Amino acid sequence: MWTMPPVSYIEPLFRPPSEARSLILQVTNGCSWNHCAFCEMYTAEQKKFRPKPESELIEEIKRCGEQLSGIRRVFLADGDAMVLSYRRLKTILEAIRQYLPSVSRVTAYCLPRNLNNKTVAQLAELQALGLSMVYVGVESGDDEVLSIINKGETWQTTHDGLHKLQLAGIKRSVMVINGLGGSLYSDQHVRETARLMNATQPEYLASLVLFFSQGDQRYKASFTGKFHAMDSVELFKEMKHFISLLEMKKTIFRSDHASNLLALKGVLGADKSKFLMQLDQVIDNQHSVFLRDPSYRSL
């Protein structure tokens, strides 16, 4: 039976789907960047970014240790816990190890820019203290698309961040967005994103679909009239183009987020030909029965 943890949360609270069974520790409120044109997770009206006071957080971890048992996973929220200093992250991980000794995995969201002030040696020490994986919203590898959506990253900064994590032994779960550039920027979005993935070989790769539950006016405005949304067939064709360019060795691939109409699960490159065949079948409308009902799409 699920029990509300003795933690003070500031809503809204988000986590990756794979962290459904994790204890969520809100080490920051909101996102330190919070300028991405596509993102509906945090707004200035909802949340003002600030780290949770260290003493308050340590007390929460201590209470969790006293009142909860058998906690195996912890997710450090909100949008980018890795913005915290190496010293503070180390203190948090040491407290988790002391008061929640059954925890075997700690994860967090991560913006590549937040690794600039951390050395590989420091990241390796955080890994040794339990930080086993981070979720990196890459979105695209194309510099023009990244600039338009105000991501604050480039192909190179993302590459360098992912490489630094790899050297430190921290697993990387990367997220990219199908349809992010619309039909006009589709080719370069796919080409450069695939080039980035091939160069970094993340352990996990997830493809979401561009989708807005609160309207797309702000997103379209960032393109100054140059955004042309893609229909389902165009999105499937873009996904096929993306997968065809991937030369991965053993990356676990998923497109099973709620935003995806077609769920693909497997390993790249072992399942690459299977993915391409499934996409061909859907594009040719041979297996539309296997698509999700569009009403279930949400973020």
Residue pairs with C-beta under 8 A, 6 or more apart in sequence:
3 68
5 23
5 24
5 64
5 67
5 68
6 60
6 63
6 64
6 67
6 68
7 23
7 24
7 25
7 26
7 60
7 63
7 64
8 26
8 56
8 60
9 24
9 26
10 26
10 29
10 47
12 41
12 42
12 46
12 47
13 24
13 26
13 77
13 78
14 41
14 77
14 78
14 79
15 22
15 24
15 75
15 77
16 75
16 107
16 109
16 135
16 173
17 257
18 173
19 73
19 75
19 107
21 72
21 73
22 73
22 74
22 75
22 107
23 64
23 68
23 71
23 73
23 74
23 75
23 100
23 103
24 74
24 75
24 77
25 57
25 60
25 61
25 64
25 74
25 75
25 76
25 77
25 92
25 96
26 52
26 77
26 78
27 51
27 52
27 57
27 76
27 77
27 78
27 81
27 84
27 92
27 108
28 49
28 50
28 51
28 52
28 77
28 78
28 79
28 80
28 81
28 83
28 84
29 47
29 48
29 49
29 50
29 51
29 52
29 78
30 42
30 46
30 47
30 48
30 49
30 50
30 78
30 79
31 39
31 41
31 42
31 47
31 49
31 78
31 79
31 80
32 49
32 79
32 80
32 83
32 111
32 114
33 79
33 80
33 111
33 113
33 152
34 42
34 43
34 44
34 49
34 79
35 150
35 152
36 139
36 149
36 150
36 151
36 152
37 148
37 149
37 150
37 218
37 219
37 221
37 222
38 139
38 149
38 177
38 180
38 210
38 212
38 219
40 212
40 213
40 214
40 299
41 79
41 299
42 78
42 79
47 78
51 83
51 84
51 88
54 88
54 91
57 92
57 95
58 91
58 92
58 95
61 92
61 95
61 96
61 99
61 100
62 95
62 99
64 71
64 99
64 100
65 98
65 99
65 100
66 99
68 100
69 102
70 102
71 100
71 102
71 103
72 102
72 103
72 104
72 105
73 103
73 104
73 105
73 106
73 107
74 96
74 100
74 103
74 105
74 106
74 107
75 106
75 107
75 108
76 92
76 106
76 107
76 108
77 108
77 109
78 109
79 109
80 108
80 109
80 110
80 111
80 114
81 89
81 108
81 109
81 110
82 89
82 108
82 109
82 110
82 111
82 114
82 115
82 118
82 134
83 111
83 114
84 92
85 117
86 117
86 118
86 122
86 126
89 126
89 131
90 125
90 126
90 129
93 106
93 126
93 129
93 130
93 131
94 129
96 103
96 106
96 130
97 103
97 129
97 130
103 130
104 130
105 130
105 132
105 133
106 130
106 131
106 132
107 131
107 132
107 133
107 134
107 135
108 131
108 134
108 135
109 134
109 135
109 136
109 137
110 134
110 135
110 136
110 161
110 165
111 136
111 137
111 152
111 153
112 136
112 153
112 157
112 158
112 160
112 161
112 162
113 152
113 153
113 157
113 161
115 123
115 160
115 161
115 164
115 165
118 164
120 164
120 167
120 168
123 164
123 165
123 167
123 168
123 170
124 167
124 168
124 169
126 168
126 170
127 168
127 169
127 170
131 170
132 170
132 171
133 170
133 171
133 172
133 173
133 203
133 204
134 165
134 170
134 171
134 172
134 173
135 173
135 175
136 158
136 161
136 162
136 165
136 172
136 173
136 174
136 175
136 202
137 175
138 153
138 158
138 162
138 174
138 175
138 176
138 193
138 196
139 146
139 149
139 151
139 175
139 176
139 177
139 180
140 146
140 149
140 151
140 176
140 177
140 180
140 181
140 189
140 192
140 193
141 155
141 158
141 176
141 189
141 192
141 193
141 194
141 195
141 196
141 197
142 155
142 181
142 185
142 188
142 189
142 191
142 192
142 193
143 154
143 155
143 192
144 185
144 188
145 180
145 181
145 185
145 188
145 189
146 153
146 154
146 155
148 181
148 185
148 222
148 223
149 180
149 219
149 222
150 222
155 192
155 195
155 196
158 196
159 196
159 199
159 200
162 172
162 174
162 200
162 202
163 200
165 171
165 172
166 172
166 200
166 201
171 203
171 204
172 200
172 202
172 203
172 204
173 202
173 203
173 204
173 205
173 206
174 197
174 200
174 202
174 204
174 205
174 206
175 206
175 207
175 208
176 193
176 197
176 205
176 206
176 207
176 208
176 242
177 207
177 208
177 209
177 210
178 207
178 208
178 209
178 210
178 235
178 238
178 239
178 242
178 255
178 260
179 186
179 209
179 210
179 229
179 230
179 234
179 235
179 238
180 189
180 210
181 188
181 189
181 227
182 223
182 226
182 227
182 228
182 229
182 230
183 228
183 229
183 230
183 234
184 226
184 227
184 228
186 230
186 234
186 238
186 241
187 241
189 238
190 238
190 241
190 242
190 245
191 245
193 242
194 242
194 245
194 246
195 245
197 205
197 246
197 248
197 251
198 245
198 246
198 247
198 248
201 248
201 249
201 251
202 251
203 251
203 252
204 251
204 252
204 253
204 254
205 248
205 251
205 252
205 253
205 254
205 268
206 253
206 254
206 255
206 257
207 239
207 242
207 253
207 254
207 255
207 257
207 260
207 264
208 255
208 257
208 259
208 260
208 299
209 235
209 257
209 259
209 260
209 261
209 297
210 229
210 259
211 259
211 297
211 298
211 299
212 219
213 298
213 299
216 229
219 227
220 227
230 238
232 261
232 291
233 283
235 261
236 262
236 279
236 282
236 283
237 279
237 283
239 255
239 262
239 279
240 276
240 279
240 280
240 283
243 268
243 272
243 275
243 276
243 279
244 276
246 268
246 269
246 272
247 269
248 268
248 269
248 272
249 268
249 269
250 267
250 268
250 270
251 267
251 268
252 266
252 267
252 268
253 264
253 265
253 266
253 267
253 268
253 271
253 275
254 263
254 264
254 265
255 262
255 263
255 264
255 265
256 263
256 264
256 265
258 296
258 297
258 298
258 299
259 297
259 298
259 299
260 292
260 297
261 291
261 292
261 294
261 297
262 278
262 279
262 282
262 290
262 291
262 292
263 292
264 275
264 278
264 279
266 274
266 275
268 275
278 287
281 287
282 288
282 290
282 291
